[in-house]
Amino acid sequence: MKLRLLFVAAAILLSGSACNHAAERGNQADAEAIESSEAAHTANAVAAPPAESGHAVTEGDVPLRWENYSNSDSVRLLAGGLKQAERIVKETSVYAADGFREPKIVVYVRKNDTDNLYGALVNGDKSYDLGAVAGYAYAGDDPVTVRNLWLFGKEVVKIQGSVGAAASISRYFELVGDVPKPLLTVADGHASEADVDHDGWPEVVSSSGTSPYTVVYRWRDGRIERCALNDALKAEAVYFNDEGAVTAAFGQDQSQLRLYWLEEKGLTYFQSYSLKERDSELFTAIPYTREEALRIREQADGARVYEPYVPRKGLASDYVVDAKKAGDGTLKLTFPHFAIYQSRTDLRPLDQGEVVGDKRYFPDFTAVWIPLPDSEASGSWYFARGSTYFSISTAKSVSKDELLFVAASLIPLDELRLPDGTVPAADLPPQITREYLFALKAVNEFASAWARRDPDAGLQWVSEEWKAGKKAEELDAYFRGTSNPHHLTFELSGKRRVDERTYLFSLRLYEYYTAQPDSVLGFPADYGRGWTVEAVRVGENEWGEGVWRVNP
């Protein structure tokens, strides 16, 4: 899952912004129709200076001034319940902290009010007024979205509603003993949640305008802080790109771009280029040919790396120099500015001991920087995605922040799409033959034993190669797992045939926390770890039928 933040097409008024951004804001009247309480969300710190045209920050790291955010919204108990409701628009159940009652968010139209839609949390015989949550004129088919999420270390309900053709308001309420407590209101753009500083905890990001104006809200030291990135950078437009980095555009034509990583200490600069270079198929985007994609597949199969990845983005003009099997079970992709190693086993040095380098969290992986001895600036990023382990390094004068950008751009080889729209390395479903059915049975029996937590049955279906070097208690624990979360079920499908003795299958194993709802502690109900497993033909029986075993 790649990080994608949505930007609205027109901006709304930035009420109470401590950074005093003076750019145009559209849909002001629509935003003000929502009982604008944003003005009351005061910033307690001294504001950063406003952006000044033509005075953009120079290349280099940028410290950020985070200002305290306080929410003066209040929630009141509706003595008469929802007697004031003329019509119920929507009802959404949310998780009850006590596990017995199930509160719900009710969106409704008030009598004699055609300006707004209102929200209430109904818990048993109690109803709590949440205020206006959307504009009545923009009711549409589904004007308000409601969902549970884990945010700032709290169980939160988010209510997001339209207040204009391209404007919205988002209200976040903490559930304290099933009573809603106002936590955050975002009325200065479309709000979404993502770990944009890559510390393992999501922030709230607000983006508004066709030239995006971006504000980040984070939780620090028991309070919410906010920072407007455009003002800090004095940039015309700021947004988070697909790799999770901050992109800042400078100049009236926004033709000069700079890339930064958002970190605790501020913005760390790592690359600049022009808009023309960004849109070029030969600059940051790495061009691939059909022949290169197929060679990478061939070499990956030779190394038994069955889930190879390729970077979509490089540094300046990068292209594939070489793809080859490097050592036992390792695939090496070489580019002019860096090299990527891939394996089915952990590539970190065995003698590394305690990791002292940086750790960065992304939606699909966690990257750890391990420096070379006596050189923090030189080293490699190590991480895993699915069943593939990676390291990425360079012998050139390339920073670790640039290498991290490349790592964040990796996509599965079987999803690589060429400019002509073809996907040369796409998996072709295997033909249904008797050998395929025997291989499928082996993987199905293995996964079934995992779901039943039955090591005796499961170990009959794994290969001796996989069991080699593992202690008996390790093998037992693999199938038994833990009591909570515990193994529950699985999904299985054929992926492709590698050769006469090897089939690949896509397998996703699901665990479940007993009595836990869809979203608590960041745990969604459809959580499962998925990867590509290998079924190998280890012999045949007296009828000449293949005997197949699994390499998980």
N, C-alpha and C positions, 0 to 999 in steps of 0.2 A: 504494500500500500504505500503510494507516494503521497508526500505532503502536498495538499492543494488547498489554498485559501481562496475563497470566493470574494470577488470584488463587485460591489454594486455599480450600476451604470451611472447613477447621478448621486451627488452628495447631499447630506442634510446638515443643518446648522450644528456647529460644534459648540453647544451651550456650555458655559463654564469651563472651557478648555484653558488650562493654566499656561499653555504654550502660545496662546493668542495667535493661532494660525489665521492669517488674513486672506487666504484664498477664498474664492467663491464657494458657496454652499447652496445646493439646490434643495428643493422640496421643503423650504423652511416652514411654510404654513402647515404642511402636513405633519411635520415633526412636532410643531407646537400644539397640534390638536390633541396630543397624548399627554395632557396635564404635565407639561415638561417639568419633570423633577430633576432633570440633569443639572440645572443651574444650582440646585441645592447640594450636589455632590462635590463639595469643595475640595480644593487641593491645598493642603496645609504647608507644603514646602514652597520655596521661592521658585517661580517659574523660570524655565529656560528662555533665553531671548528669542524673539520671533524670527522666522526665516527672512533673510534679506536677499532679494534677487541679485545674482552676480557675485555673491560672497559665499559660495559653497566651500565646505571644508576641503582641505587638501588631502591627497592620498595619505593613508596611515590610519592607525587605530583611533577610535573616537570614544572618549568616556561619556557616559550617560548620566543625566541627573534625573533620578526617579523621584516623583512627588507622591506624597501620601494621598490616598483616596478615601473619602468617607461617604457613606451612604445614609442620607437622612430620611429615606423612605420609611414608612411604617406600615404595619399590618394590624387591622382591627377585626375583632370578632363581630360578625353580623348577628345581632340579637335575634332578628326574625328569620334567619337563614337566607334563602334565595327568594324571598317574597318579592323583591324588587326586580326579579328577572322577568322580562317579557317573553324571551325565547332562549332556549338552550342551543348553542351553536355546536359545542363539542365537549366530550367528556373523555379524559385520559386517566387511567389508573396509574398510581405511582407507588413505590415501595413503602411499606409501613415499617418504621424502625423497630416496633415491638413485635413484628412478625405475625400479629393476629388480625389487626384491622387493616384494611386497604384503602388509604385515602385516595382521592381523585381530584384532578384539576378540572374545573368546569369553566368553559368559556361561554359567555352569555351576552345577550342584548338587554340593557336596562330599559325600563319603561321611560318613555318620553326623552330618550337620548339617542340621537342618530349620528353622533360624532364618533363614538368609540365602541369597541368591544371590551368587555371587562372579564377579569379572571377571579376565581375563588378556589380555595382549597377546602374541600368538604371531607371531614373525617368523623364518621359516625353522625352524631347529632349536632356537630359544631361546624360552622362555616366561617372561613377567614377571607376577608376582602384583600385581593392582591392588586387592585387598581386597574387602570386601563392597560390593555395588552396589545391592542391593534386599532387601526383606524376603520371605522364602520364602512367607509366608502370603498375600502380595499378588501372587503370580506372575502370575495371569491369563493372557490370551492374548499380551500383549506387555508384560511388566513393566518392561523396560529399553529405552531408546532410546539409540542410539549415532550420533554424527555428527562429521564433520570441520568445523572452522570456523577462521576467522582472528580471533584475539582477543588484545588487548594487544600487537599486533605480532608474534605468534607463531602457528605452526601448532599447533593444539590439537585434542584429541579430548575430546568431552564425553560422559559416561555419566550418564544420569539414570534413577533407579529409584524405584519406589513403596516406601514404608515404612509406610504407613497408608492408611486409607480416603481421606484427603485430604492426605497428606503425602508428600514426596519428598526424596531426597538427590541432589545433583548433584556429580559429581567432574570436574574439568578437569585434563587431563594434557598437558603440552607434549611434543612429539616432538623429541628431540634425537638426531640420528643414528639414528633409528628405535628409540630407547630411550625409554620413557615416563618423564617427570619430573613428580611431583605439583606442580600449580600453584595450584589453588584447590578447596576443598571447601565447598559450601553446604548446610548441614543445617537452616537456619532458615527454610525456606519454599520455594516453587516458584521456581526460577531461570530467567531468560531473558536474552537479550542484546539490547540496543538502545542506540542513541546518545541517551541521555536528557539529556546536557548539550549536545547539538547542536554538537559540535566536530569531527565527521567520524569519530570513533572510537567503537566500541561499548563500553558498560560492561556489567557483570552486575548484574541487579536481582533481588532476592529479596523476595517478598511472601508473607505468611502471615496467616491469620485472616480471619474474616468482617468484622471491622473492620480493614482491611489495615494490617499493620506492615511497612514497606518499608525495605530496606537496599540501598545502592548500593555496588558494588565498582568501583574504577577503577585504572588504571595510571598512576603518576606517578613520575618520576625513578628508574626502574629497580625499582620495587616496587609491590605492591598495597596500596591504601588502602581503608578501608570507612567508611561513615557511616550511622547509623540516622536517617532523616529524621523519624520520629515524635518521637524524643527531642529533636532539634534544634528542632523546632517546638512541642514539648509539645502535640501534637495527638492526638486519639483515633484518627484514621484518616488514612492518607496513601496516595495512589496516583497513577499517571500516567494522565491521561485520553487520549481518542482524538487530541487535538491535540498530545500530547507534553509537556504542561505538568503540573506538580505540583499536585494538588488535595489540600488539607488540610482535614479536617473537625474542628470544635471543639465542645465541649459534650457532655454525656452522650447527648443525642439526636442529636448530630452534625449539627445543623441550620444551623450557620454554616460557610460554605465560603470558602476563600481560594485564589487561584491564584498560582503562582510559576513562573518559569523557573529551572531548575537550570543554573548557570554555574560557571566556574572559581572565581570569587570567592565563590560561595555561592548563596543563593536570592534571586531578584529578584522582589519582589511586584508584581502589576499589577492584581488585581481581587478584589472580595469580593461575595458574594451569599448569599442564604439557600437552603436545600434546596428550599423551595417555589418560589422563583424559578428555580432550575436545572431543575426538572421542568415548569415552565410552558411551554406552546407559544408564549407571547408575550413571553418575556423574553430569555434568551440564545439560544434557538433562533429562527431567522428564519422567520416564516410566509410561505409562498408560495402563490399561487393558480394555477390552471391557466392563466388569462389572462396572468399575469405570466411564467410559464415560457415560454409560446408567444411572447410579445412579445420576450423575451430571445433566443429562437431566431431570430426574424425579423430582429431588429437585428444579431445576430451574423452571420447569413448575408449581410446587406447590407454588413457590414464585412469579409466573407470571413474571419471568425474562426470556423473550423469545429469547434474544440474549446473552446467556452466553458465556464467554470466559475462556480459560485455558492457563496457561503459558507453553511455550515450554522449557524454561530454568529456572533453579533454582540456588541455592547457595550450592555448594558441592553436597551431595547426598540427593536430595529432592524427595518426592513422596507424593501421596495423602493420607493424614491421615483421613480426613473426608470431606463430602459434605452434607450440610444440610440447611434447611430453618431456618434462624435466625431472628426472629421477623417478623413483618408484611411487606411482600414484599421484603425481603432481602435474598440473597443466600450467604452462607459463605463457602469458600473453605479453608481448613486448611492444611498446609504443615509443615514439621519440623522447618523451619526457618522463616516462615511468614504466614500471613493469608490475603485472598482477599475477600472483600465484594462487592456484586453486587446488583444493584437495578434499578428500572425504575424511581426512584426519586433521586434528588441530595442528596448525602450522607454527604456533608460538614456540619459542625456544624452550627446551625442557629444563634448562638450568636458569630460567629467568627468575624464579622465586617470586617475591612480592612485586606486583606491577606498580611502578612509580610514575608512569606517564599519564597523559590526559585520558579521560573516558568520555565519549560522546554517545548520546542516545538518539536513535532514529526510529521511525515506525516499524521497520523490518529488521533492525539489527542494532547492536551496541558495539562501537568501535573503541579499541584500546590502543593507545600509542605506546610502543615500547622503544625507548631510545637506545642507540648504540652506547656501549660503555664510554663514559667520559664525553658524551656528545648528545645533549638534549635535542639539538637541532636536526640530527640525523637519526634515522630509525625507520620503523615500519608501522603502519596501521594493521591491526589484526581484528577480524570479526568473522561471524558466521551467518549465513542465510540459508534456511532450509537444511539440507544435508551437506552443504558445501562450506568449507572453511577457506578464508582468504588472508592474504597479506598483500599490501601494496607499498612499494618503495621506489626510490629513485637514486640515481647516481649523479643527477644534474642539480643545479641550484634552484630547486623547487621546494617551497615550504610545505610543512605538514598540513597547513590549512588548505593549500591547493590540492594536495593529495586527497584530503578528506572530501573535497568537492567531487573529485573523480569517483571516489568510493560511493558517495551518495547517489551518483547517476547510474549505477549498475542496474541492468535489467536482465532477466533470463534470456539466454540465447534463442530459445524457441519463441520469444516474443519480439525479436528484432525484425522490424519492418523496413524494407528498403524504400528509396524514393519512388519506385514504380508501384508500391503498394504490396509487393510480394513478401512472404515470410519464409525465407529459404530453409531455415532450420526447424520449421514447425514439426511437432511430433505427428507421425501418421499412426493412427490406431492400428494395433497388430491384427493380423488376420486370425479368425477363430479356427484354430487347428487343435488336434488332440493334445499336442505339446503345450500349447497356450493354456488349455483347460487344466492340465496338470500343474502348470506353474501358478495359475490363478488359485487353484485349490490350496496350494502350499501357503500362499500369502494370506488367503482367507482364514485358514486354520491358525496361522500365527497370530493374526489380528484378533480372532475370536478368543484365543487363549489369553491375550493381553487384556481384552475387555472383561473376561471372567476372572482375571487375576489368578491364572492357573499356570505356574511355571513348569510343572511336570508335562503338561500337554504342549505348551509353547516351545520348550526346548527340543522337542522332537522335530520341529519344523524349521529350525535355524541351522545354518551351515556350521561345519566344524571350524571353518576359517573364521567365522564371526565369534565363536566361543573361545577360540585360542587366546590365551593370555589373560582371560577374565577369571576372577575368583568365583567360587560357587555362590557366595553371598551376593555378589554383583549380579549374576545371572538371575538369581531368585528375586532380588529386589526390582529388576527390570520389569518383570511380569506382575509382581504383587503390588508395586507402587505404594501409596500411602492410603490411610483410611479416609482422609478428607484434605484435599480433593481425591477422589478415587476414579479409577478407570471405569468408563461407562460404555462406550460404543465406538464405531469407526465408520469411515467411508473409504471405498476402494474402487479403483478403475484402472484398466489397462492403459499404459502410456505408449510404449513402443517396443519393438524387438531390436535388440542390438546385434545379436548373431545367433547361431544355432543353439547355443547353450545359455543365452542370457535374455531375459525379458525385464522390462522396467514397469513398475506400477506406481501410480499416485496413491498415497495412503495418508489419511488424516485420522489421528487418534484423539478422541474426545474424553476429557475428564470433567467431573462434576462435583461441586460443593453441595453437600446435602442440605436441602431446604433453603438454598440461596437463590434469590430472584435474578432476573436478567442482568441487572447492573448494580452491583455492590462491590466496593473496593476495587473498582476498575475491572471486574471480571464479567465479561459478557457470556450469555448462555451458549453461544456457538463457538466458544473458545476451543481450539484444538491445534495441535502441532502437526503440520503436514510436511511431507517430504517425498522424495522418490526412493523407493526401495527396489532392490535387485533380487530377482529370482534366478538361481543358477541351476543348471542340470548337472547333478553330481554322479549320475549313473543311470542304469535302467533295470527293470524287473525281468522276471522270466518270460514275459510276453513282449519284451522289447519296448515297453513304455517307459518314458523318462521318469526318473526320480528327481524331484525338484526340492530345493531348500532355499531359505530366505537369508539374505544379508541385509539386515535392517539399516 
